[in-house]
Amino acid sequence: MAEMQLLIDVAEELQNKLDTSMQEIQWNKRSIYKLPASVTVLNRTAYRPQTVSFGPYHYHDDQLKRMEEHKHRALYYFLRRSGKSLELFLQSLIEVEQDLKDSYDQLDKSWKDDTNKFLQLMILDGCFMLEIMYLATTQSSETYAADDPIFSSHGKVYMLPFIRRDMLIIENQLPMVVLYKLAAIESDGTKDEEFVSRLILAFCHPDDASVSVVRKCLHVLDLYRKSLVQEDPNRKRHQTRVRGGLNKDVNDIVRSAAEINEAGIRFKKSKTKSLKDISLHHGVLELPAIFVDDVTEAILLNLMAFERFHVGAGNEVTSYVFFMDNIIDNERDVALLHSKGIIQNAIGSDKAVAKLFNSLSKNIALDPESSLDLMQKQVNAYCRKPWNAWRANLIHTYFRNPWAILSLVAALILFALTIVQTVYTRKEKRAPCMTYFICVKKKKTIEQLEAMEQEKQVLIEVVSEKLQNMVNTSMQNVLWSKRSIYKIPAPVTALNKTAYMPQTVSFGPYHHDGIHLKPMEEHKKRALGYFLNSTGKSLLSIVGSLNEEIQVLKDSYDMLGESWKNDTSKFLQLMILDGCFMLEIIRLGTSPLEYSANDPIFSSHGSLYMIPYIRRDMLLLENQLPMLVLYKLVDVESDGAKDVESVNKLIHNFFYPNASVSNLGKCLHVLDLYRKSQLQGDPIRKMRRPRVKGGLHGDDNDIIRSATEINEAGIQFKKSKIKSLKEISFHRGVLELPVIVVDDVTEAIFLNLMAFERFHAGAGNEVTSYVFFMDNIIDNERDVALLNSRGIIQNAIGSDKAVAKLFNSLSKDIALEPNRNLQVVQMHVNAYCKKPWNAWRANLIHTYFRNPWAILSVIAALILFALTIVQTVYSILSYNPNGGE
């Protein structure tokens, strides 16, 4: 009996599980997936948002919390512009509340049970996403402040690229119906699904107007994927017929690009950018152009993850990545595809691109009936024919440029002349010749419907009140124009934490409690004592002067801790101690001070062994003091005799002893002053600005070539006369670049300068542009060696490879403002490199005129050729048909 009861219990329990399981099948509603650890373990960063969270999965991520206040402000402006009440938008989303929840395959119970909280999230995130896309696709930011860190021209350059990247993360999606509903209510129904799709496509493809609107989509990632694989219906694709024997070796793996090229197949850029536009026709393999930058890896991984987990999504992106991994083995393959315009490399070296594609296809599953499977077989069949390889070798060896052709023609002529000469010599002398799913709707009674309606109204009121409070609080805290010293987000510092952290001394509140910086605090007190003694001013006068500006000083810090905000006494002490110490250090760096000869800091010993490290820490963005502190201290010290420019010159002389500097105006802090000094040009010198001629914008996505490639195309490198980072020009085949000394602190300084440009609206982007340009022309040690030989790079860190690695790492995850001065230079360089004659002329000079011995060899060859002709002519003229034996 006991055994029978056990069987009955087990059967009932399994039946209950079975019934429950079948009731919860929502496969066709799920579209936003929480990825398993086994997938994300290979590259966790690629599947995680770095700047902003959309939806519930990453809402509680601490490093993304700082963006929440901007969502509240976006909601405020969205409601204000639409002129609609918050209740209307909530009512619209409540109608599809369950569908929205069902879109998430692993929605946490707290979100499932708390509809109030879930709807707040959908409204806030949806409005923020729409506002971001409106900003990106229009020229003005409408009613937002000009210095808004997100919704301004500055935010458009420095924040939108990172938000765009996060919008394409599979775990960071919003159901598209949220955007459809919000846009429809906002516009009284005029903005339909097609409008939203166009808006998203314009945001995701800002430089490509050819992308057409696709059908109803699940979320932004789904729409983006469909835009990548859509084909031009008017374009006829070449389809090679499957001939006999093509399937002979089903396990054939497609060869690398270099091997395919050696087998006689030429590469050509497809006319469209669709990832499906791959074809082989008459020995020409057409591939779509792909722009490889810092976000390419994350986007492709998330697209493949969506194809993997969403039934019916397709496998076109996965097939493309698998195909590209097969034809890319190493940097030689990337260089070949780059030369054909197929790969546009914006991440540094060709080796980095090869490594990227080789890692992408790890642990992916491929449909054996993929459209690219036939392509692979066609390529292999072509490569197996020996004649194709022989013909390719002939063309590559003897017809690659005019000089090779001329050499071949000369050799043939010489060969012919030798034959003629031999024939006539034989006749004359008779000498020998050598030569799922079903959605079940439950009926509800009238009472249930009325109760639900009442609950809905209560929900709308509660959510509206909470969201309105968020909006009101957000608008009260706008202090963008006063902020200048920023706490850098974790996703930025994660790439190189040491570069953003002070190593020797802290300035300001952000790193004041750093244990490893505490030893320097006692020296600050001594510096304050000497400062007061040397100036003869009372401490009270200094405190009074800074206290007048206390709120301005606090507002300079974008994330000042509550303990500093509330304790003015503590904050003033910090400003005075750090300010006096900084001034004393600067003066020590420019002239001796009356400190003890064995002082560990303020002595000749300290000047040699401590000042370089303090100087480095003074240039970290999180380690700044408001320049107002230094201005005030010097003003009190000199009784107003020293103005802003005298302080600027003192600081500039600390970094560049004996160097002249023109007026820099009021600066925000030392890093701001240092940046301005790096960009100062010679006002007398006129820079050459080449005109943008017609047809110069032929390829919007052109990436500037490496220094070696540029040099091989006939462009010479020359050192600029001044060191301004803006002093880059191109004129008559000569590219002028400023001299840069690369040492142990170069990386940290550049990273902090770029971080300041990124987070401070109105700072400019000249340093970022320079770094991006240098990263483009430096792929490897050969490029560094070339620039070093021209005096442009002065290497003080060791090997050329280390310098190349430094520049390639600097531009990772940076955003660049379009239409800047360097883009004109880049376009002219690319236009010059595209002209074959320039490359042929450079090849001629490099091959035959690179040194005196090469020139002598050419002269000797020409003399030998001339003598052979003369000898042949004389052999013919001296031939006597009646003579001989």
N, C-alpha and C positions, 0 to 999 in steps of 0.2 A: 504493500500500500504506500509506504513511504517513497519507494522508487517511482511509483506511478504519479504521486503528487508532485515529485520533483520534475518529472517530464512535463506535467501540465503547467507548472509554474514557469518553467523555462520557455515553453511554447507561447504562453500568454505574454511574457515579458518581451520576447522577440517580436510578437505580433504588434504589441504596443509601439515598439521602436520602429517597426516597419510602417505602421499607420502614420506616426508622427513624421517620419522621414518623407513620406509621399506628400504630406500636407505642406511641407516647407520647401518643396521644389520651386525655386524661383530663377532657374537658370537664365531664362530669356530676359529677366529684368536686371540681372547683375552685369555691371560693366566696369566698375571701379574696384580694383583688386588689391588686397594686401598681399604682397609677395612673400613667399616662403623664404626662410633664412638660407636654404640651400641655393637659392638663386642670387640673393643679395650679397652673400658672403664673398663673392669674387670681386665686388666693387660696391661697397656700401654707399659711398658718396654719390654715385651715379643715380641711385634710386631715392635719394632723400632731398627735399627742398632745402635750399641754402639761404633764402632771403624771406620768403613768405609762405604761409600755409594756406591751402584751399581745401575745404572739407574737414572731416573729423579726424582722419588718421594721424595727422601731425600737428593738430591744434595745440596740444600741450607741450610741444617742443620749446624749451626755454630760449634757445637761440633765435627763434622766430617771433618771440613775444613783442619785440620792439616795433614790429610792423602793424600790430593791432590798433594802435592809436591812429594810424593813418587810414585804416579801414573806417573808423568812426567819422573821420573828416570827409572821406569819400561819400559816405552815406548822406551826410549833411548836404553836400553840394549836389548830389544826385537828386535828392528830394526837392531841393530848392529850384533846381533847373527844370524838373519835370512839372512842378506845381501840383503834384498829387500827394494825397495823404499816405502815411505809412501803412494805414489799415488796408488800403486798396491792394498794395503789393502783398501783404500778409494773406489777405483773403484769397488771392490768386494762387499762392504757394500751398495753402492749406488744402486746396482741392486736389493737389497731387502729392500731398505729404507722404503717403505710404509708398508711392512709386519712387520718390526721392530716397527714402530709407532703403528700399529694396535694391537700389542701384549699387549699394556698397555690399560687397560679399562678406565682410567681417565687421559689421557695424557693432561697436561696443554696446553693452546693455544700457549704459548710462545715457547714450544718445537715443537708443530705441525707446526707452521709457520716458525720457524728458523731451517731449515734443516742443515745449517752449524754448529750451536751449538749442535744439536742432534747427528750428526755424530762424532763430536769431543768427545762427552760423550761416545758413543759406543766404539770408538777406544781406548780411555784412559782406561775405565773401563774393556774392554775385555782383553787388553794386561796385565793390572795389575793382573787380575784374573788368566790368564794363567801363568804369572810369579810366582805368589804365589803358584800355584799348582805344577809347575816345581820344585820350591824350596822344597816343602814338600815331594815330591816323589823321590828326588835325594839326594845323600849324600853331594854334594858340591854346593856352591852358584855361581860357575863359576866366572864371571868377577866382581862380586860385591865386595865392600870393606869388609874386615873381621869384621869391627866394624859397618857395615851398620845396622841401627836400625830395619830394616824389613827383608832385603834379606841377612841374615847371620845365623849362627848357633844360635846366641842369639835370633834373630827375629823368628826363627823357633820354639823356645821354648815358648817365651813370647808374641808374637804377632799373630802367625798363629792360635792358638786355638780360639782367639776372632774374627779373620777374618772369620774363618770357621763357627762360629756361625752366623755371619752377612750374610754369603752367603746362609743361610737356612731360611732367613726371607722372607715371601711372597711378601712384598712391596719392597724388595731390590734385585729383580731378574733381570738378563739380559737374553734376548731371546737366547736360545741355539745356534741359527743359527749364532750369532756373533762369538761365540767360534769356531764353525765348519768352518766358512769362514776364520778367522784369522789363525787357525792351518793349513788349506789347503794351503793358500798362502805361509805361512812361510816355509812349507816343500815341496813345488812343488807338492802337492797333495798326498804325502805319508802318512800324518797324516789325516786319514779319521774320520768319525763320531764315529766309534768304538774306535779309539785311544783316542778321546776326552772323551768318556764315561768311558773308563778304567782309564784315568787320574783323572777324577772327583771322581770315586769310590775309587781309591787308596788314594785320599786326604780326602774323607769323612769317609772312613773305614780303617785307617792306620794300624790297628792291625788285620784285618780280610781279609785274602787272598781268602776266600771261596766265596765271593760275585761275581756272574757272571755278564757279560755285559747284559744290557737290551736294548730294542729297542729304536728307535729315540724318544727323549724327548723334552719337551718344554723349560725347564730351569733346573738349578741345583737342585732346590727343588723337581721338578717332578721326576728327575732321582733318587734322594736320596729316595724318597717315594717308587718308584718301587723296589729299592734294598732292602727295608725293608720288603716288602710283597711278594717277589718272593719265590717260593718253590723249593725244590730239586726234579726234575722230576724222579729221581731214587728211591726216598724214598716212600714206601707204607704207606699211612696214615691209622690209625685205624678209621673206621666209625661204630659207634654203631647203630644197627638197631632200628628203631622207633617202639616200641612195643605198643600194645593196652594200652590205658589209659595214654600214655605219655603226651598228650595234655590236660589232664583233667583240669589243672589250668593254663590258658593262661597268667594270670597276676602274676604268680610266679616270684619273684625277686630272683636271685641267692644269696645264703647265703655267709657270709663272709668266708674267708679262714679258720679261726679257727673253725667255725661251720661245714664247709665241712669236715675238718680233724677229728672232733669229731664224724661225721657221718660215718666214715670209709673210706673216700677217701684219698688216699695218693698223695702227690705232687711230681712231677719229672720234671727235666729240659729237655726240648726238645733237640733233637740232632742238630737242626738247629736254627738260630736266626730269622727266618721269623715270623712276627707278626701273620701270618695265621696258624702257626704250633701249634694249640691248639687242643688237642684230649683227650677223656676219653675212657679208655679201661680196663676192668677188675678191676675197682675201682682205677685206676691210672689216675690222671689228669696231662697231660703233658703241660707245658707252656714254651715259649721261654725265655731265660735269657735276662734281661734288665739291662743296666748299668745306674743308676740314679745319675746324677751329676748336676752341676749348670746350664747347658744348656738344660737339658732334657725337662723342662717345656716349654721353648720358642720354641724348635723344634717341640714338639708334638702339641702345639697350632697352629703353622703355617702350619703344615701338615694337621690338621683338618680344618683350614680355607681354604686351597686350595681345599680339598675335598668338602667343603660346597659351594664354589663359582664357581668351574670349573665343568661344566656339563660333565659327563662321566669319571671323575677322579676315581670314586670308593669310597668306604667307609670303607675300611679295617682298616685303622689307627683309625678312629673314633670308630668303633666296638671294637677294641682291648682296647682302653682307657676306653670305657664304661664298658666292661667286668672286667677290672682290678679295676675300681672304685667300682664295685659291690662286688668284693671279698675282697677288702681292706676297712675295717671300721676304724681300729685303729692300734696302734703300734704292738699289738699282732699278727695281720695278716701279717704285714711287717716282723716281726721277724721270723715267721714261713716260709714265702717264701724265706727270706734271708738264713735261715738254710738249705734250699734245693737247694741253688745256683741259684734261679730264679731271685731274686732281689739282685743286687750288689750295696750296698748303699755307695755313695761317697759324700753325702751332710750333713752327721751328724747323727742326731737321727732318729730312726724308726718313731717317731711321725711326723717328718718333711716330710718323704716320704709319709706317710698316708695322711697328709694334702695336699701334692702336687697332688696326684691322685684324692682326693675328690674334689679339686678345678678345675681340668682339664675338667671334664665332665659337668661343669655348663653351662646351656643354649645350649647344643648341641642337634642336631636332629639325630635320629638313624633309619636306614632303618629296618622296621619290618621283612624283609626277609633276614636279615643279616645271614652270615654263622655261627655266634656265637649264634644265637637265639636257634638253635637246641641243641647246646652244653649246654646252660643254662637249657633247659628242661631235658636233660639227667642227669645233675648234681642233679637237684631237685628231679627227679624220684628216683635216687639212695639214696638220703638223706632221703626220706620218708619211706624207709624200716627199721624198728626197728632193725632187726638182724644185719645189717651193723654197726650201732652205738654200739650195745652191744659187738660185736666182737672187734671193735676198742678200746673200753674202757678196755676190757680184756687184749689186747696186751699192751696198754699204761700203765696200772697199774702194770702188773705182768711180763712183758717181755721187759722193756725199756732198761735195762742194765744187765750185769752179776750178779750184787749184788742183784737186784730185783729178778732175776731168782733163785739165791742161797737161798734168803730168802723164796721164794715160795716152793722150794724143801725141805728146812729145816722144814717149816711149815707142809708140807705134811707128811714128815717122822715123825715129832713129833705127828701129828694127827694119823698116822698109829700105832706108838708105843703106844699111849694112848689107842687106840682101843684094841690092843693086850693085853696091861696091864690090861685093864678093863675086857676083856673076861676071862683071866686067874684068875683074882681076883674074878670074879663072880662064876667061877667053884669051886674055892677054898673056898670062903666064902658065896656064893650064895647072894651076894650083888646086888642091883639094878644098872642098867647101866645108866650113865648120859653123857652123852656126847652131529649344524645347517646349509644348508646354502649354499648359492649359491653365487659364485664370478662372477660378471659380468665384462667382459673385453671390453673396448671401443676401436674401431678402430681409429688409428691415421693416419693422412696424412703424406706424406714424409716430407713436410715442418715442421710439428710439431715435427717429430722425429729428424730432423736436429737441430731445435732450442733447443730441449731438450738435445741433445748431447753437444751443445755448453755451455748450462747452467751447465751441469754436469762437464765439464772440468774446468769451472770457479770455481765451488764449490770445486772441488778437489784441485785446486791451493790455494784457500783461506784457506781451512781447513788445508792443509799440512803446509802452512806457519805459521799458529797460533800454531799448535801442535809442530812444530820444534822449535819455539821460547820458548815454555814451556819447552821442553827438554833441550835446551841450558842453560836456566836460572837455571833449577834444578841442572845440573851438576856443576855449578859455586858455589853453596851454600853448598857443602858437608863439614860439620865440625864435623862429628860424634865423632872423636877421642878426641876432645877438650871438648865436652859437658859432664857435670857430675851433674848439678843441674837442675831438670826437673819441668816443670809446669804440674801437673797431670791432665789428661783429665777428663771432667765432669762425664762420665759414671763410672769412678773409684771412684771419691770422692762422688758420689751420694749416695752410700751405707752408708757412715759415714763421713759427711762433717767436723764435729768437729775434727776428728782424724788427719786431714791433715792441719788444720788451727792453727797458733800460737795464744795463748790466752793472753800472757803477753808482749812479745817483738818481734819485727821483726828484722831479720838479712837478709841483701841483698835486692834486689829491688822488689821482687814479692809481698810482703805484706807491703812495706814501707808506703803506703798511707792508711793503715787500721786505721780507726778512733779510734777504741778501743785500738790501740797500741801506739797512739800518746803520752800519758803521760810518756812513758819510754824514749822519745827522749831527754828530758832535762837531764836525768841521764847519757846518753851517752856522752854529752858534758863535764859533770863533770869528768867522767871516763877518757876522753882524757886529761884533764888538769892534773889529778893526774899521769897518765901514763908518760906524758912529764916531769913532775917535778921529778918523782922517777928515770927516766932513764937519765935525764940530756941531752937528745938529742933534736935537733931542729926539729920543724915540717917540715921544708924544706927538711931535710934528709929523713924523712919518706915518704913524698910526692914523692921525687925523686926516691926512691927505688921502690915504687909501680907503679910509672908511667912507669918504664922500662918494666913492665909486663902487662900493661893496656889492650892490645888486648887479651892476654891469659885469663885475668880475665873476660872480657866481653864474650869471647867465651865459658866460663864455663856454661853460662846460655842458655838453649835451646830455650827459647822464651823471650828474652830480649826486652823490649819495645823500640820503636824508640826514645823516649825522653832520655832514658839512653844510647842508642847507640851513639846518636849524641852529647850529652853533657858530654864530658869526665870529665870536672871539677866537675860536679854534681856527677858523678859515683865515682870518686876518693874520694870525701868527704864521700860518703856513706861507701866505703870500709874501710877507716881509722877510722871513728867514730864507725862503727859496730865491726871492728876488735879489736880496743883498749878496747871497752866495754866488748867484749867476753873474752879477756885475763884477764881483771881485775876481772870479775865474776869467772873465773876458778881459779884464785889465791886466791880469797876470800873463795872459796869452799875447798881449801887445806890448807890455813894458814891465820891468821889475817892480815889486811891491815891498813895503817895509815890514815884512814878516820875518820870523826867525829863519836863519840859514838852513836849519835842519827840519823845518816845517814839512810834514809829509805831503802837503798839497800845495801850499803857497810858497814855493821855493823853486830854484832851478831844477832840483831833482823832481819835484812834483810837476813842473812844466814839461819835463821830458817823459815821465812815466805815467802821469795821471791825466793830464790835460787832453791827450788824444782820445781817451775813452769817455771823458766827460763831454767832449765836443760831439762825439757820436751820439751820446744820450740826449743832447740838446736838440737833436734833429729828429726825434721820434714824435709822431703825432700825439700819442697818448701822454707824452711827457712834457707838454708845453705849459708855459706860463703866459697869461695874457700880456701882450707887449705894453699895455697900459700900466702894468706894475713897474716895469723898467722906466718908462717915460716919467711916471710920478716920482720914483725914487731919485732919478737924475735931476728932475725939476726942483725937488726940495733941496737936494745936495748943492745945487749951483745957484739957488735963489732965482730960478727962472732964466738963467743966462744960457743954458744949453737947451736947444730945441729938439724936435723929433729927429731931424736929419743928423744931428751930432750923435745921437744914440744909434741911429741906423749905421752910420759910418764906423762907430766903435765896434759894433757887432760884426759888420762886414770885414773889418780889418782882422778880427779874431779868426775868421774862416779863411780869408785871403790876405795875408800880410802884404802891405805895400801896394796892393792893387787899387786902382782908381775905381770909383763908383759914382754914378750920377744919382740925383735925388730919387728915392724910392717911395716917398710919401709915407703916410701912416700905415703901419703893418699890424697884422693881428697877433703875431707871435714870431719867435725866431725862425721856425720852419717856413713861415710865409715869407719872411725877409730873404731867407736863403734861396727859396724858389724864384723870387723876383730877380735876385742877382744872377741866377743861372740863365735867365732869359734875356738879360740886358744886352742889346746889340749896340753897335757903333752908330750913333745918329747921323754921323757924317757919311759913313759908307753906304752906298746905294746897292742894295741886293738885286741881283738879276732875277726877274720874274718872267719866265717864258710865257708867251700868250697861249691860250687854249685854242688850238686850231680846230677846224671842222673835222669830225671823224675821230677825234682823240678819245672820246668816251665810248669807243666801240665795245668794250667788255667791262661792265660795271664791277664785275667780281675779280678783275685782274689782281693777282697778288704779286708784289714786287719780287723779282728774282734774287737769288743769293749774290753776294759780292763777287764770287768766282764766276757765276753765270753772266753777271753784268759785265765783268771785265772781258770775258770771252766774246761777248757781243760787241766789243769795241769801245766800251766806256772806260775812261780813265778816272781814277780817284785822286782827289787833291785835298790837302788840309786847308780848312777855312782860316782866315786871318785872325778872327776872334773866336772866343770859346763859347759864345751863346748857343744854347741848344736849338734856337730857332734859325741858326745860320746854316741852313741846308739849301743848296741851290744846284740847278742843273743847267748847263749852258754849253752848247756846241760839243757835246760828247764828253764833257767833264763834270763829274759829280763832286761837289765840295761838301765836306762834312767837318764839324767842329772836333777839335782834339778832346779826348776823354781819357783820364787816368783811371784805370780799373784797379782798385785795391780792396782790402778786406772790409771796408765799410760801404763800398759802392752799392751793394745789393740792398742793405738796410735803408740807406738814404733814398734810393730810387723808389723802393716800395712805400716808404712813408710819404714821399712827395706825391706819388700817384694816389695813395689813400686820401690825402688831403684834397686833391683835385676831384676825387670821386664823391666825397661826402660834403664838401663845402660848395654850395651853389654860388656861381659867379667867380670861382677861383680860376677857371680856364682849364685847358687840357694839353698845354704845350709839352709838358714833361712826359705825359702818357703817350702823346703822338710820337715823340722822339724815341721812346723805348720801343714802341710798336714798330717803328721804321727800322730801328737797329736789329730787332729780333727777326724781321723779315729778311734783311740782307745777310744775317749771320746764321748759317745752318750748322757749320762745323768748324773745326780748327783751321781748315784751309782758308776760310773766309776771314778768320781772325788774323792769320798770318799775313794775308794780303793787305788788310787795313793797317796792321802793325808796320809793315814795310813802307807804307805811305805816311807814317807818323800820325795816323788818326787815332789808333788805339795804343795807349802806353800801358803795357801789361805789368802789373805789380803783384799779381796773385799766383803766378806760376805758369802753368802750361796754357797754350792756346785753347786746348780742349776745355779747360776750366772756365775760360772767358766765354766761350760759345755756350756752355751749359748755363752760365749765369744769365746771359741775355735771353736764352730760350725759356728759362723759368720765370723771368721777370714779367713777361707779358701774359702769363696764364691768368685766365678769368678777368681780363681787363676789358673795359668798354671804351670805344673810340668814337668821338663826335665826327660825323661826316663833313665833307666840304671844307676841310682845313687846308692850310698852306702845303703841308706835306703830300696831300693827295694830288695836287697839281704836279709836284716833282715826280711822284710815283707814276702818274699817267704818262709824263714825258719820257721817263726812263723805259717804261714798258713799250711805248710807241717806237722808241729808238731801237730797242732790242728785237722788235718784230720785223725790222727791215733786214732782209738777208744780206744785203751788200755790206752793212756794218759788221756783221759777224764774219763774212768772208774776208773782208779787209783785215780785221783783227787776227783771224787765223793765219793769213798770209804773213803779217808782221811777226806774229808769235812763232810761227814755224821757221821762217826763212831769214828774219832780221832781228832775232832776239839778242844776239851778241855778235862780236866781230867774227867769230869762227863760223857761225851759221852763214853770215854774209859772204865770207870767203868761199864756203862750200857752194853757195848759189852761183857766185862768179865763176868758180872752177867748172861747175856743171854747164853753165852757159858757154864758156870758152870751149869745153869739150864738144858740146853740141854744134857750135859754129865750125870747129875744126873738122868734125865728122862730115858736115855738109860740104865744106871746101874740098876735103879729101875725096868725097864721092863725085863732086863736079869734075875735079881733075882726072879721076879715074875714067869718067865717061869721055871727057875731051881727049884724053891720051889713048883712048881705045882705037886700035887699028885693025879692022876686020881682015886685012890682008897680011897682017904681020903674024908673028908667032912662028912656032915650029911646024 
